[in-house]
Amino acid sequence: MEALIPVINKLQDVFNTVGADIIQLPQIAVVGTQSSGKSSVLEALVGRDLLPRGTGIVTRRPLILQLVHVDPGDARKNDDGGREGEEWGKFLHTKNQIFTDFEEIRQEIENETERISGNNKGISDDPIHLKIFSPHVVNLTLVDLPGITKVPVGDQPKDIEVQIKDLILKHISNPNCIILAVTAANTDMATSEALKLAREVDPDGRRTLAVVTKLDLMDAGTDAMDVLMGRVIPVKLGLIGVVNRSQLDINNKKSVADAIRDEHAFLQKKYPSLANRNGTKYLARTLNRLLMHHIRDCLPELKTRINVLAAQYQSLLSSYGEPVEDQSATLLQLITKFATEYCNTIEGTAKYIETAELCGGARICYIFHETFGRTLESVDPLGGLSTIDILTAIRNATGPRPSLFVPEVSFELLVKKQVKRLEEPSLRCVELVHEEMQRIIQHCSNYSTQELQRFPKLHEAIVEVVTSLLRKRLPITNEMVHNLVAIELAYINTKHPDFADACGVMNNNIEEQRRNRMRELPAAVPRDKVPAAGPQGEQDGTGNWRGMLKKGEEAPGSGPGSPLKGAVNLLDVPVPVARKLSSREQRDCEVIERLIKSYFLIVRKNIQDSVPKAVMHFLVNHVKDSLQSELVGQLYKSGLLNDLLTESEDMAQRRKEAADMLQALQKASQVIAEIRETHLW
């Protein structure tokens, strides 16, 4: 199981090549306040001085430190200067450069920190990757984080405390991360900021290991026995005490090896019963063991995560398409695919089906049979016509002679006026279908032909061609729909079978009503003396217009004192006013209303049937049939190839990033497969 940690290091290397942290690998994050001894603990684990020292914030970028154990026989490496060493280090940002001088490693960390974070003591979440190869280390992956601080110093940002806390939480929130909470022994454990942050993300303490530093600096007469026994702050993974080198030891160049020997002697003297469960060497072995078990527990979920991401990036890379080699073939392929998807969306056979709303042919069908159909049905056959309007039309159609029958001209005049009202909703139907066909362009661009997103100029050109074609067909379709209504207005077919049947029923009803009135007359009145059912004004002998005057009104020019009293002013035009109609007027109006309604329903049925057919033929089907040839004719030209197939500026970069990430995920999947084959998991 010891080989599991190098496997994780190998996975870390794989993802470092693409600079991605989408996979949360198992690691150990070191958390503590400034001057709590974090750096000393790390250097003790490495066995060498390699971390920057100083006052204030020294660690200003996360340092991902991978310790790789190598056999002593293999531990001989030459750096770029030809120097040999059994221990060496490599930075990710310096590629293959090997550092055998740990002073140079320390200087490189400082230089790289200032390059990103500046020299104003600010922090950055961009990590530094350092790998140490040595026969004296155990396999570990550690993350050194900036020390927790409370008060800004010098030109530090005012919110430096919040920045550091957010940076620490970002790393320790990873469920695959073991938290190494470092606290100095000469401080109160109950006020430990490191343990407080650890409990925010790990309230049960299942992945927190506490380290108590500076055991030799406690006040005289006190010891850390209760703390080391876990009686003060219980931590499930344990609590380990260590002794750090003092600043004087560091100034005097005391080696880490000598410090570890002195630490062992101190523990044997001060805490003999706990000496074998504390100290730097025990800490290193414990961390190695915890990390191995943690890796083993995390591998199943890690494998699933890698496989899911690999599938996602494979799909993403496919959507970006391959680099264009044959421009002519690529252009023709994209044009053909767009035209096919456009037509399929209308036919309802598109690959991507909308579930949120009606789209394409389904929406056109809805426009025809729901929107347009209901609008026509809501048009009142007699809307806008009053009884006086009908009566006036009847009288105007009779001329100077009183009529014995309802004139047919009045019917035609009135029914044409009503039929004309069907033109506006018919033209609106054309407009709605045109709008939907315009929306289909965007639908195909977003869902069906994602390759078009690679070539924004080609996309714009296709949209322009299709829009122009639709714009060209719109007036033609409108003209046809206008003509359909004009055809109905051109000839009022009173011999239409449905209309003839309606007239026959009405005639029978009128005759039946006449016979009923004859039967109701008194017996003393002879049948041939029945008064005519003409207008009341005619019976009075005062002319048609006099009957429209209100009771008590005098005829124009016949008032008292008028020299023309008793005469009629022929220049006055009678104005229809509301009054009670005579029985004949009532009957004539009812006849016209029924005829208008009957004929209007016939025409409405024709329009409701013929307009969708006209729209389909002149607009929808014509665009479907000619779209491919129109696109090819307008765009498939040698002079336009380079311009139309110019990719968007960031497409090539996104394709490369997706390809690199997919390759990294595939390598990671192979690494995990090797673990299963070697029965390490």
C-alpha positions in Angstrom: 0.0 0.0 0.0 3.1 2.2 0.3 3.0 2.6 -3.5 -0.3 4.5 -3.3 1.3 7.8 -2.5 3.6 7.8 -5.6 0.5 7.0 -7.6 -1.2 10.2 -6.3 2.0 12.1 -7.0 1.9 10.8 -10.5 -1.8 11.9 -10.8 -0.7 15.3 -9.5 2.0 15.5 -12.1 -0.6 14.6 -14.8 -3.0 17.4 -13.8 -0.1 19.9 -13.2 0.7 19.7 -16.9 -2.7 21.3 -17.8 -2.7 23.6 -14.8 -6.1 22.3 -13.6 -7.4 21.7 -10.1 -10.8 20.2 -11.2 -9.7 16.9 -9.5 -9.4 17.1 -5.7 -6.6 14.7 -5.0 -5.8 13.5 -1.5 -3.2 15.7 0.2 -2.2 17.1 3.6 -2.8 20.9 4.2 -0.7 22.5 6.9 -2.7 25.2 8.8 -1.5 27.4 11.6 -0.9 31.0 12.8 2.1 33.0 12.0 5.2 31.9 13.9 3.4 28.8 15.2 6.2 26.6 13.8 4.6 25.5 10.5 7.8 26.0 8.5 9.9 24.2 11.1 7.6 21.2 11.0 7.8 21.0 7.2 11.6 21.4 7.1 11.8 18.6 9.8 9.8 16.3 7.6 12.0 17.1 4.6 15.2 17.0 6.6 16.6 20.2 5.0 16.3 24.0 5.3 14.4 25.0 2.2 11.6 27.4 3.2 11.9 31.2 3.3 12.3 32.7 6.8 11.5 36.2 8.2 9.0 38.3 10.1 5.4 38.8 9.1 3.9 36.8 6.3 6.5 34.7 4.7 4.4 32.0 3.0 2.2 34.2 0.6 1.4 31.5 -1.9 0.3 27.9 -1.3 3.3 25.6 -1.6 2.4 22.1 -2.8 5.3 20.0 -1.6 5.6 16.5 -2.9 8.1 14.3 -1.0 9.3 11.4 -3.1 11.4 8.6 -1.4 14.2 7.2 -3.6 16.5 4.4 -3.0 20.0 5.5 -1.9 21.6 3.8 -4.9 19.4 5.8 -7.3 19.8 9.1 -5.4 22.5 10.6 -7.7 21.4 13.5 -9.9 23.3 16.2 -11.8 21.9 19.7 -11.9 22.3 22.0 -14.9 25.7 23.1 -13.5 27.0 19.5 -13.4 26.9 19.3 -9.6 25.9 16.0 -8.1 23.7 15.3 -5.0 21.7 12.5 -3.4 18.8 14.9 -2.7 17.4 17.3 -5.3 14.3 19.3 -6.1 12.3 20.3 -9.2 9.8 23.1 -9.7 6.9 22.8 -12.0 7.4 26.4 -13.4 11.1 25.7 -14.2 10.3 22.6 -16.2 13.1 20.1 -16.1 15.7 22.2 -14.2 17.1 20.3 -11.2 18.1 22.0 -8.0 20.6 20.2 -5.7 21.4 23.3 -3.6 18.6 23.8 -1.1 19.6 27.5 -0.7 18.8 27.9 -4.4 15.4 26.2 -3.8 14.7 28.7 -1.0 15.7 31.6 -3.2 13.5 30.3 -6.1 10.5 30.1 -3.8 11.0 33.7 -2.8 11.5 34.9 -6.4 8.4 33.0 -7.6 6.3 34.3 -4.7 7.3 37.9 -5.5 6.7 37.4 -9.2 3.0 36.6 -8.7 2.2 38.2 -5.3 4.4 41.2 -5.5 6.7 42.6 -2.8 4.0 44.2 -0.7 3.3 41.2 1.5 0.0 40.5 -0.4 -1.1 36.9 -1.0 -2.1 34.8 -4.0 -4.0 31.5 -4.4 -1.8 30.5 -7.4 0.3 27.6 -5.9 4.0 26.9 -6.3 4.7 23.2 -7.1 7.9 21.7 -5.6 9.0 18.1 -5.7 11.7 16.9 -3.4 13.5 13.6 -4.1 15.5 12.1 -1.2 16.3 8.8 0.5 15.6 10.4 3.8 11.9 11.2 3.3 8.7 9.3 3.3 6.2 9.6 0.5 4.0 12.6 1.3 2.1 15.4 -0.4 1.9 18.5 1.8 0.4 22.0 1.1 2.0 24.8 3.1 -0.6 27.6 3.5 -0.1 31.2 4.6 -0.1 31.7 8.3 -3.3 33.0 9.9 -3.0 36.7 10.9 -5.3 39.3 12.5 -3.8 42.7 11.9 -2.5 44.1 8.6 1.2 45.1 8.9 2.9 47.7 6.7 1.3 48.0 3.3 -0.6 44.8 3.5 -4.3 44.9 2.3 -6.8 45.9 5.0 -8.7 42.7 4.5 -5.6 40.4 4.7 -7.2 38.4 7.5 -10.3 37.6 5.3 -8.1 36.8 2.3 -6.0 34.3 4.2 -9.0 32.7 5.8 -10.7 32.3 2.4 -7.5 30.8 0.9 -7.2 28.3 3.8 -10.8 27.3 3.6 -10.6 26.8 -0.1 -8.0 24.1 0.4 -9.2 22.4 3.6 -12.8 22.2 2.3 -11.6 19.5 -0.1 -13.1 16.3 1.4 -10.0 14.5 0.2 -7.7 16.7 2.3 -6.2 15.8 5.7 -5.8 18.9 7.9 -2.6 19.3 9.8 -3.5 21.8 12.5 -0.3 23.3 14.0 -0.5 25.1 17.4 2.4 26.2 19.6 2.5 24.6 23.1 3.1 27.9 24.8 -0.4 29.1 23.7 -3.8 28.1 24.9 -5.1 25.2 22.8 -8.7 26.4 23.4 -7.9 29.5 21.4 -6.2 27.7 18.5 -7.1 29.4 15.3 -5.9 26.4 13.3 -8.3 24.0 15.1 -11.1 26.5 14.9 -10.8 26.7 11.1 -10.5 22.9 10.9 -13.7 22.4 12.8 -15.6 24.7 10.4 -15.1 22.2 7.6 -14.5 19.0 9.6 -16.8 19.3 12.7 -16.3 15.6 13.6 -12.5 15.8 13.3 -12.4 12.7 11.1 -9.6 14.2 8.9 -7.8 16.5 11.3 -4.5 15.8 12.9 -3.2 18.2 15.6 0.5 19.0 16.0 1.8 20.8 19.1 5.1 22.6 18.5 7.6 24.3 20.7 7.3 21.8 23.6 10.6 23.0 25.0 9.4 26.6 25.3 6.5 26.1 27.8 6.6 28.1 31.1 8.6 26.7 33.9 6.6 24.4 36.1 4.1 23.5 33.3 4.0 20.7 30.8 1.9 19.5 27.9 0.9 16.2 29.3 -2.9 16.8 29.3 -2.7 18.3 25.8 -0.7 15.4 24.4 -3.0 12.9 26.0 -6.0 14.5 24.3 -7.7 15.6 27.5 -7.9 19.3 26.5 -8.9 19.1 22.8 -9.8 15.6 21.6 -8.8 15.0 17.9 -9.8 11.7 16.3 -6.7 11.3 14.1 -4.5 12.1 17.1 -2.3 14.8 18.5 1.5 14.7 18.2 4.1 17.0 19.9 7.4 18.1 18.3 10.3 20.3 19.3 11.4 23.0 16.8 14.7 24.5 16.2 15.0 28.0 17.8 15.9 31.0 15.8 19.4 30.8 17.5 19.7 27.2 16.3 18.8 28.4 12.7 21.3 31.3 12.9 24.0 28.9 14.1 23.3 26.6 11.1 22.1 23.7 13.3 21.2 20.9 11.0 17.7 19.3 11.0 19.3 15.9 11.8 20.9 17.3 14.9 17.7 19.0 15.9 15.8 15.6 15.6 18.4 13.9 17.9 18.0 16.7 20.4 14.2 16.4 20.1 14.3 12.7 20.9 16.5 13.3 23.9 14.1 16.0 25.2 11.1 13.8 24.8 12.8 10.9 26.6 13.6 13.2 29.5 10.4 15.3 29.8 7.8 12.9 28.5 9.3 9.3 28.7 5.9 7.6 28.6 4.9 9.4 25.4 8.3 9.7 23.7 7.6 6.9 21.2 4.3 8.5 20.1 5.7 12.0 19.6 8.4 13.7 17.7 9.2 14.5 14.1 9.9 10.9 12.9 6.7 9.6 14.5 4.8 12.5 12.8 6.3 11.6 9.4 5.3 7.9 9.8 1.9 8.9 11.0 1.3 11.2 8.1 2.5 8.6 5.7 0.1 6.0 7.1 -2.9 8.4 7.3 -2.3 9.6 3.7 -2.1 6.0 2.4 -5.4 5.0 4.1 -7.0 8.2 3.0 -5.9 7.6 -0.6 -7.3 4.1 -0.5 -10.7 5.4 0.7 -10.8 8.1 -1.9 -9.8 6.1 -4.9 -13.3 4.8 -5.9 -14.9 8.2 -5.9 -11.8 9.6 -7.6 -12.1 7.0 -10.4 -15.7 7.9 -10.9 -15.0 11.6 -11.0 -12.2 11.1 -13.6 -14.4 9.0 -15.9 -17.3 11.5 -15.7 -15.0 14.4 -16.5 -13.4 12.5 -19.4 -16.8 11.9 -21.0 -17.7 15.6 -20.5 -14.4 16.8 -22.1 -14.8 14.3 -25.0 -18.2 15.8 -25.7 -16.8 19.3 -25.4 -13.9 18.6 -27.7 -16.3 17.1 -30.3 -18.4 20.2 -30.2 -15.3 22.3 -31.0 -14.7 20.2 -34.1 -11.4 19.3 -35.8 -9.1 21.9 -37.4 -10.3 22.7 -41.0 -8.2 20.9 -43.7 -10.5 20.9 -46.7 -12.3 24.3 -46.7 -14.7 23.5 -49.6 -15.8 20.2 -48.1 -16.2 21.7 -44.6 -18.3 24.7 -45.9 -20.5 22.5 -48.0 -21.0 20.1 -45.1 -21.9 22.9 -42.6 -24.4 24.4 -45.1 -26.0 21.1 -45.8 -26.2 20.2 -42.1 -27.9 23.6 -41.3 -30.4 23.3 -44.2 -31.2 19.7 -43.1 -31.7 20.7 -39.5 -33.8 23.6 -40.5 -36.1 21.4 -42.5 -36.2 18.7 -39.9 -37.2 21.3 -37.3 -40.2 22.2 -39.4 -41.0 18.5 -40.0 -40.6 17.6 -36.4 -37.8 15.2 -37.0 -34.9 17.3 -35.5 -32.4 15.6 -33.2 -32.8 18.2 -30.5 -36.5 18.5 -29.5 -37.6 21.5 -27.4 -39.4 20.5 -24.2 -40.0 24.0 -22.8 -42.1 25.4 -25.6 -43.6 24.7 -29.0 -41.0 25.1 -31.8 -40.8 24.8 -35.6 -43.6 22.9 -37.4 -45.5 22.3 -34.2 -45.7 26.0 -33.5 -46.8 26.7 -37.1 -49.5 24.1 -36.7 -50.6 25.8 -33.5 -50.7 29.1 -35.4 -52.9 27.7 -38.1 -55.4 25.8 -36.0 -55.4 27.5 -32.7 -54.4 31.1 -33.1 -55.7 31.8 -36.6 -58.7 29.4 -36.3 -59.9 30.9 -33.0 -59.4 34.4 -34.2 -61.6 33.8 -37.2 -64.2 32.1 -35.1 -64.3 35.1 -32.8 -65.2 37.4 -35.7 -68.9 38.2 -35.4 -70.7 37.8 -38.8 -72.7 40.9 -38.1 -70.1 42.8 -36.1 -70.1 46.6 -36.9 -73.6 46.4 -38.5 -76.6 47.9 -36.8 -80.2 47.5 -37.8 -80.3 51.1 -39.1 -77.2 50.4 -41.3 -79.0 47.4 -42.8 -82.3 49.3 -43.3 -80.4 52.2 -44.9 -78.6 49.9 -47.3 -81.9 48.3 -48.3 -83.5 51.7 -49.0 -80.4 53.0 -50.9 -80.5 49.9 -53.1 -84.2 50.5 -54.1 -83.6 53.8 -55.7 -86.7 56.2 -56.2 -89.2 53.3 -56.4 -90.7 51.6 -53.4 -89.6 47.9 -53.4 -91.9 44.9 -53.1 -89.0 42.6 -52.2 -85.6 42.9 -50.4 -83.1 44.1 -53.1 -80.2 41.7 -53.7 -77.8 44.6 -54.1 -78.1 45.5 -50.5 -77.2 42.0 -49.5 -74.1 42.0 -51.7 -73.0 45.4 -50.4 -73.3 44.4 -46.8 -71.8 40.9 -47.0 -68.7 42.2 -48.8 -68.2 44.6 -46.0 -68.2 41.8 -43.5 -66.1 39.4 -45.6 -63.4 42.2 -45.9 -62.9 41.9 -42.1 -61.3 38.5 -42.6 -58.3 39.9 -44.4 -56.6 41.4 -41.3 -56.4 38.2 -39.3 -55.4 36.3 -42.4 -52.4 38.6 -43.0 -51.5 38.4 -39.3 -51.4 34.6 -39.6 -48.7 35.1 -42.4 -46.8 37.4 -40.1 -46.8 34.9 -37.2 -45.6 32.0 -39.4 -42.8 34.3 -40.8 -41.7 35.1 -37.3 -41.6 31.5 -36.3 -39.5 30.6 -39.3 -37.1 33.3 -38.3 -36.9 31.8 -34.8 -36.0 28.4 -36.2 -32.8 29.9 -37.5 -31.7 30.7 -33.9 -32.9 27.3 -32.7 -30.8 25.5 -35.2 -27.8 27.7 -34.4 -28.0 27.0 -30.6 -28.9 23.4 -30.5 -28.6 21.6 -33.7 -25.5 22.9 -35.4 -23.1 23.8 -32.7 -20.2 23.7 -35.2 -21.4 27.1 -36.5 -20.3 28.6 -33.2 -16.7 28.0 -34.4 -17.2 30.2 -37.4 -19.0 33.4 -36.4 -18.8 34.9 -39.9 -20.3 31.9 -41.5 -23.0 31.9 -38.9 -23.8 35.5 -39.7 -23.8 34.9 -43.4 -26.2 31.9 -43.1 -28.6 34.0 -40.9 -28.5 36.8 -43.5 -29.2 34.5 -46.4 -32.1 32.7 -44.7 -33.5 36.0 -43.4 -33.3 37.5 -46.9 -35.1 34.5 -48.4 -37.9 34.8 -45.8 -38.1 38.5 -46.4 -38.4 37.9 -50.1 -41.2 35.4 -49.7 -43.2 37.5 -47.2 -44.8 40.0 -49.7 -45.5 37.2 -52.2 -47.4 35.2 -49.5 -49.2 38.4 -48.3 -50.3 39.1 -51.9 -51.7 35.6 -52.2 -53.6 35.8 -49.0 -54.9 39.2 -50.0 -56.1 37.7 -53.3 -57.9 34.9 -51.5 -60.1 37.5 -49.7 -60.4 39.5 -53.0 -61.6 36.4 -54.8 -64.3 35.9 -52.3 -65.3 39.6 -52.7 -65.2 39.4 -56.5 -68.2 37.1 -56.9 -70.9 36.5 -54.3 -72.1 33.1 -55.2 -75.7 32.9 -54.1 -76.0 29.6 -55.8 -73.5 28.0 -53.4 -75.1 24.7 -52.3 -74.8 25.5 -48.6 -76.1 29.0 -49.2 -79.1 27.8 -51.3 -80.1 25.4 -48.5 -80.0 28.2 -46.0 -82.1 30.4 -48.2 -84.7 27.7 -48.7 -85.0 27.2 -44.9 -85.4 31.0 -44.4 -88.1 31.2 -47.1 -90.1 28.5 -45.5 -89.8 30.2 -42.2 -91.0 33.6 -43.7 -93.9 31.9 -45.4 -94.9 30.2 -42.3 -94.8 33.5 -40.4 -97.0 35.2 -43.0 -99.6 32.5 -42.8 -99.7 32.8 -39.0 -100.3 36.5 -39.2 -103.2 35.9 -41.7 -104.8 33.5 -39.3 -104.6 36.0 -36.5 -106.6 38.8 -38.4 -110.2 39.5 -37.2 -112.9 37.6 -39.2 -114.7 41.0 -40.1 -111.7 42.1 -42.1 -111.6 40.7 -45.7 -108.4 39.0 -46.7 -108.0 41.3 -49.7 -108.3 44.4 -47.5 -105.4 43.6 -45.3 -103.2 46.7 -45.1 -99.8 46.4 -46.7 -96.9 45.8 -44.3 -95.0 48.8 -45.6 -93.4 51.4 -43.5 -95.6 53.5 -41.3 -94.4 56.7 -43.0 -95.8 55.5 -46.3 -99.3 54.9 -44.8 -99.2 58.5 -43.5 -98.5 59.7 -47.0 -95.7 61.9 -45.8 -92.9 60.2 -47.5 -90.2 57.8 -46.3 -88.1 60.4 -44.4 -91.0 61.8 -42.5 -91.5 58.5 -40.7 -88.0 58.9 -39.2 -88.9 62.1 -37.4 -89.6 61.9 -33.7 -93.1 62.5 -32.4 -93.8 66.2 -32.1 -91.2 67.3 -34.6 -92.2 69.3 -37.6 -90.9 68.9 -41.1 -88.1 71.3 -42.0 -89.5 74.6 -43.3 -93.0 74.0 -42.0 -92.8 75.5 -38.5 -95.1 78.3 -37.3 -94.6 81.6 -39.1 -92.8 79.9 -42.0 -93.9 81.1 -45.4 -93.4 77.5 -46.6 -95.6 75.9 -43.9 -97.1 72.7 -45.3 -94.4 72.5 -48.0 -91.4 70.1 -48.2 -87.7 71.4 -48.3 -86.2 69.1 -51.0 -82.7 70.1 -50.2 -82.7 68.5 -46.7 -81.2 65.1 -46.4 -83.0 62.7 -44.1 -80.8 61.4 -41.2 -81.7 57.9 -39.8 -82.6 58.0 -36.2 -83.4 55.3 -33.7 -87.1 54.4 -33.7 -89.4 51.4 -33.6 -89.3 49.5 -36.9 -92.5 48.5 -38.7 -93.2 44.8 -39.1 -92.0 44.8 -42.8 -88.8 46.7 -41.9 -88.2 44.2 -39.1 -88.7 41.3 -41.5 -86.5 42.7 -44.2 -83.7 43.3 -41.7 -84.0 39.8 -40.3 -83.8 38.3 -43.8 -80.6 40.3 -44.7 -79.0 39.4 -41.3 -79.7 35.8 -41.8 -78.4 35.8 -45.4 -75.2 37.7 -44.3 -74.6 35.3 -41.5 -75.1 32.3 -43.7 -72.9 33.5 -46.5 -70.2 34.9 -44.1 -69.9 31.5 -42.4 -69.3 29.9 -45.8 -66.6 32.3 -46.7 -65.0 32.1 -43.3 -64.8 28.3 -43.7 -63.1 28.8 -47.1 -60.6 31.3 -45.7 -59.8 29.2 -42.7 -59.0 26.3 -45.0 -57.2 28.2 -47.9 -55.0 30.6 -46.0 -52.9 27.9 -44.2 -52.6 26.1 -47.5 -51.4 29.3 -49.2 -48.9 30.0 -46.4 -47.5 26.5 -46.6 -47.1 26.6 -50.3 -45.8 30.1 -50.9 -43.7 30.5 -47.7 -43.0 27.3 -45.7 -42.6 24.7 -48.4 -40.9 27.2 -50.8 -38.2 28.0 -48.2 -37.7 24.4 -47.3 -37.3 23.4 -51.0 -35.0 26.3 -51.9 -33.0 26.8 -48.7 -30.1 24.4 -49.7 -29.7 25.8 -53.2 -30.0 29.4 -51.9 -27.3 28.9 -49.3 -25.0 27.1 -51.7 -25.5 29.8 -54.4 -24.9 32.7 -52.0 -22.0 31.2 -49.9 -20.3 28.4 -51.7 -17.8 30.6 -53.5 -14.0 30.2 -53.5 -13.5 33.9 -52.7 -15.4 33.6 -49.5 -13.9 30.4 -48.1 -11.1 31.9 -46.0 -13.3 34.6 -44.6 -16.3 32.4 -43.8 -14.2 29.6 -42.2 -12.3 32.0 -39.9 -12.6 30.6 -36.4 -13.4 32.8 -33.5 -10.3 34.1 -31.7 -10.5 31.8 -28.6 -11.8 28.7 -30.4 -8.3 27.3 -31.2 -7.2 27.9 -27.6 -10.3 26.3 -26.1 -9.8 23.3 -28.4 -6.2 22.9 -27.3 -7.2 23.2 -23.6 -9.9 20.7 -23.9 -7.6 18.2 -25.8 -4.9 18.6 -23.1 -7.4 18.1 -20.3 -8.9 15.0 -22.0 -5.4 13.6 -22.5 -4.6 14.2 -18.8 -7.9 12.6 -17.7 -7.2 9.6 -19.9 -3.7 9.2 -18.4 -5.2 9.5 -14.9 -7.7 6.8 -15.8 -4.8 4.5 -16.9 -2.9 5.2 -13.7 -5.9 4.1 -11.6 -6.4 1.1 -13.8 -2.8 0.1 -13.1 -3.5 0.3 -9.3 -6.3 -2.2 -9.7 -4.1 -4.5 -11.7 -1.4 -4.5 -9.1 -3.9 -5.1 -6.3 -2.9 -1.9 -4.5 -6.5 -0.9 -4.2 
